[in-house]
Amino acid sequence: MLWRDFFQLSLRALIAHRMRSFLTLLGIGVGIAAVILLTSIGEGL
């Protein structure tokens, strides 16, 4: 398969499953924020 095919397939999956994509991105964002917050607190001590 070509890169274009992979891109089209992934774009179709994101559009078809909007809520799941949103929740996944939200979870990743919360996880990154938690790691940054805990690292900042740890460095501050």
Backbone as CSV, one residue per row, in Angstrom:
resi,resn,N_x,N_y,N_z,CA_x,CA_y,CA_z,C_x,C_y,C_z
1,MET,0.834,-1.185,0.000,0.000,0.000,0.000,0.878,1.248,0.000
2,LEU,0.337,2.275,-0.544,1.043,3.535,-0.581,0.717,4.360,0.664
3,TRP,1.550,5.354,0.913,1.309,6.243,2.058,-0.037,6.939,1.926
4,ARG,-0.393,7.263,0.717,-1.674,7.921,0.476,-2.823,7.027,0.916
5,ASP,-2.711,5.738,0.653,-3.751,4.795,1.063,-3.863,4.721,2.581
6,PHE,-2.715,4.691,3.259,-2.722,4.674,4.728,-3.365,5.936,5.275
7,PHE,-3.042,7.077,4.684,-3.605,8.342,5.127,-5.120,8.360,4.932
8,GLN,-5.596,7.909,3.790,-7.035,7.882,3.524,-7.755,6.934,4.478
9,LEU,-7.149,5.780,4.728,-7.750,4.814,5.632,-7.850,5.374,7.046
10,SER,-6.789,5.998,7.515,-6.814,6.551,8.872,-7.775,7.727,8.973
11,LEU,-7.850,8.550,7.950,-8.776,9.675,7.964,-10.223,9.187,7.984
12,ARG,-10.520,8.166,7.217,-11.873,7.595,7.224,-12.228,7.021,8.593
13,ALA,-11.244,6.371,9.239,-11.498,5.798,10.556,-11.727,6.898,11.593
14,LEU,-10.969,7.991,11.500,-11.167,9.097,12.439,-12.537,9.739,12.265
15,ILE,-12.967,9.892,11.039,-14.275,10.493,10.777,-15.398,9.554,11.217
16,ALA,-15.225,8.278,10.988,-16.271,7.315,11.316,-16.434,7.149,12.829
17,HIS,-15.345,7.304,13.573,-15.374,7.088,15.027,-14.930,8.359,15.736
18,ARG,-15.710,9.411,15.580,-15.331,10.722,16.123,-15.211,10.711,17.637
19,MET,-16.176,10.112,18.329,-16.162,10.128,19.795,-14.967,9.345,20.329
20,ARG,-14.694,8.205,19.743,-13.559,7.411,20.194,-12.246,8.143,19.956
21,SER,-12.144,8.828,18.812,-10.941,9.605,18.514,-10.781,10.754,19.493
22,PHE,-11.893,11.435,19.794,-11.846,12.545,20.739,-11.427,12.073,22.123
23,LEU,-12.003,10.976,22.585,-11.676,10.470,23.916,-10.222,10.002,23.989
24,THR,-9.730,9.424,22.913,-8.334,9.007,22.878,-7.401,10.206,22.977
25,LEU,-7.682,11.246,22.185,-6.859,12.456,22.237,-6.965,13.139,23.592
26,LEU,-8.146,13.138,24.178,-8.324,13.722,25.505,-7.508,12.958,26.548
27,GLY,-7.527,11.646,26.478,-6.753,10.829,27.408,-5.261,11.052,27.271
28,ILE,-4.791,11.173,26.042,-3.373,11.435,25.819,-2.996,12.807,26.378
29,GLY,-3.852,13.803,26.136,-3.593,15.152,26.646,-3.559,15.199,28.162
30,VAL,-4.504,14.529,28.809,-4.538,14.490,30.270,-3.310,13.770,30.809
31,GLY,-2.910,12.697,30.165,-1.725,11.959,30.604,-0.458,12.793,30.496
32,ILE,-0.294,13.501,29.395,0.886,14.357,29.217,0.875,15.477,30.247
33,ALA,-0.296,16.080,30.470,-0.400,17.151,31.465,-0.067,16.638,32.862
34,ALA,-0.501,15.420,33.182,-0.217,14.851,34.497,1.276,14.598,34.675
35,VAL,1.927,14.095,33.646,3.369,13.855,33.729,4.122,15.165,33.911
36,ILE,3.745,16.189,33.156,4.404,17.497,33.286,4.165,18.081,34.674
37,LEU,2.936,17.981,35.161,2.611,18.508,36.485,3.406,17.800,37.575
38,LEU,3.433,16.482,37.533,4.148,15.732,38.565,5.655,15.951,38.483
39,THR,6.181,16.095,37.288,7.604,16.387,37.133,7.926,17.771,37.690
40,SER,7.069,18.729,37.433,7.273,20.086,37.951,7.218,20.104,39.476
41,ILE,6.263,19.385,40.031,6.166,19.308,41.495,7.403,18.633,42.068
42,GLY,7.857,17.564,41.420,9.041,16.852,41.896,10.300,17.705,41.822
43,GLU,10.444,18.491,40.781,11.614,19.353,40.641,11.562,20.514,41.628
44,GLY,10.353,20.923,41.988,10.202,22.038,42.917,10.546,21.673,44.349
45,LEU,10.489,20.400,44.665,10.807,19.982,46.028,12.283,19.919,46.162
